[in-house]
């Protein structure tokens, strides 16, 4: 509404300005012309009714009536220049009238009339006009009219025409301009409103959608508020970013460093350098990092890996995460101390196990010797128990030693081509007797074209010994142990070890592979398990860059799935 | 600021060559490190890996050379850019030679892995550390266009020469004492010589960096 009001006011203003300019300029030019014409007409017309020059009183009355009608001073002069009648009643000077230029000019003019404009006083000009009084070719005298131009009170009919003409002349362009303005503003405002709605939707700011000015004001103040809070947030995030104990690097879609925090610079020993915009490789010169990022870009899966920075002898766990716009987030976590602790622990376990092994060997040896010489049955039974428990302890110690060796990475894993079929065949003959004792069938489905597994033959055999042993141990009578293998692709082989045993409750599955974790402690102990078999298996698979997963259904059996590189 | 798209594309190409060279240098450094490690730990598997890894470096050499020549032919660079590309081509060849030498070390390491060491290795790992530092630093100088850093590399070469002489003299005494050690000693001499040659290549890279940045050749101008 304000808009229309505003436009109307402007239009009216423009109209009046135009009209006034046009009218005033015309009036100025035409004023004298109108008066002259008007007077000339009036006087010529009055000549028809002028009484005889001899009729003094009649002629005087005529002069007064005419003066009233015209609004000026009327003087009637005879041929000799004598004033016969004057509409003004004050004394007059005969000579002035006779010598008046308009009289002279009228006498000389063939048309029989003349006009003169002269300055009357300080206030303005006077128009004086004289006409010959001529009847039947004879001149009787003059009629003269004087009229002050500025005090024109008479209504001039021609002025009305002029007024209408000017009015029309001003109105038409005003209308056109108004229409154009309306259209222009209308379109602009429509556009502005559309934009406004777009912005309000994007920023989720509710606007009333009625008053444009109010909406604009509200929108801008809201955006300003949000911008300020964003700036604050940005500052806070920056502080947080730089105070984090982990090193963080953000890579753009081309693999160039977009941002990194102070810790990342410290980790990589480049505190003082501006690394933004550089590629990861040129900035840090760590080939492993580049390879890692390249691999990550291919599959886009969040990944964790460990790298060692040579100069400082430190270990870092690097997490790669995808972020929006194809960017990559790299997080460096210092795990040097964790590694150190793990090493101390493994060293301790290895040392303790070693220390335990020596006396155990002596105990076992002496128990065996005593058993041969002992005749007392009770004593023999005791010795039997001692021997059994010592053997169990020996197995645990041996398993612990194996585990710590694998964990410490002291044991070197060879990279050999292993034919799975051969290993399984040997192992089945090894476990044959044990399986027959529980009436368990050992089955294998290994295709002839199975790719050879890439890994260490000794440790791979150990892995399958553990798995088959478990499958037999925790199986039912008349059960089965099935080994199925297949090629996943040219680099990966899948091997499944299935049993038809008692199964493992779902809540235990995530914890399998932890040391000494047993699902059924009594049964495990009865079966002679150490609780380390799966932990060792898991480590062997991981050392060979494979994966191990376990699925189980109670009452139906358990399946261990291995993904091994080929 | 508006970027000239043609110039930008050209800069990208130059940066790509730089990047590839840095990657190659990383692989070469690792080869040298692993080759010497395989010798010390008698790890023939690791030595085999080094020999196999040479193929990737060879491919990379061809790729970098191809890209550099294309850039020379298509863009006809001048002044600093011309010096950069010609230097890159030369560094590329030197890095490839270093990788070959790492392969030579690995081959000897395999042969030595089945025999007992003459004595614990002390100087060889020390030489390896210095040569690795020289490769790394010369490439750092190349990336950062830093002639001062390149100069440091040039000074380090003398240490390697002295160490090589020391190893040589020491091995001769072993051979004189016990002729059975001759085969092993000759292998170790070969390793030491290879490390010395690697250092020479790193030194040449550093000299080329000085030329690239300053436009002045400092080759064959060592202060004595």
Interface residues (C-beta under 8 A of the other chain):
Chain A: X279 X281 X282 X285 X286 X287 X290 X412 X414 X415
Chain B: X15 X18 X19 X22 X23 X25 X26 X27 X29 X30 X43 X45 X136 X139 X140 X143
